[in-house]
Amino acid sequence: LPAYDSNQRIIDLMKITSQKLKFDIFINYKIHPINNEKKLQITKNFKECVEISKALNQSELIITGMSSLALEAIALGKYVINIQNPDSFNLTTIPNNVSNIFWRNAYDSDDLVNILNEYYQNRFGDNKLRESKKNEIIKRYFNFSNLKETQRIFSNEW
């Protein structure tokens, strides 16, 4: 769950959404490390994950807010639904030029239902397309440091 927003707000949004869907969803959630909200009201379809990297790899899609996890998920070829806070600035961590085959914004449970229904109708073809394009995201937004590059950065050789 994102750092900026009320975790309970997003949990409640997911509860409402899961009741509106015509299929079951199971939700693994992780509270952002800087948050101290420990007493969330959770339902049976929700399970707290301990290891975020394992959960990220096992998940089919990611629902988040303002979190670097969104771009990391996209780099793994996952579909991301970014929950926007309608009472705040746009704090999306996904660059605008990242294709919508990877992500969409949702503002309320109706948006979330529509996006999830669309995702599940098209997921097999879109998953293949995301898988073929994820390396472009990795190359553009992730820099895997090496010793030579690190030395260049710290020596001010720009």
KABELJO-V563422 format. One line per field, one symbol per residue. phi: phi as a letter, one per 40 degrees, with the letter a starting at -180 (. if undefined). psi: psi as a letter, one per 40 degrees, with the letter a starting at -180 (. if undefined). Layout:
phi=???
psi=???
This chain:
phi=.cccbcdcdcdcccccccccccacbbbcbbcddccbcbbccbbccbbcccbcccccccccabbabcacddccccccgccbbcccccbaccbdccddccdcccaacbbaccdcccccccdccbccccccccccbcccccccbbbccbdccccccccgcb
psi=iiddihddddddddddddddieiiihhhihhhdeiehdgihiidehhhidhddddddeidihhibgiedddddddeeihhhhhiheeiihfhehidehieediiihdadddddddddddddeddddddddddedddddddehhhiidddddddeefg.
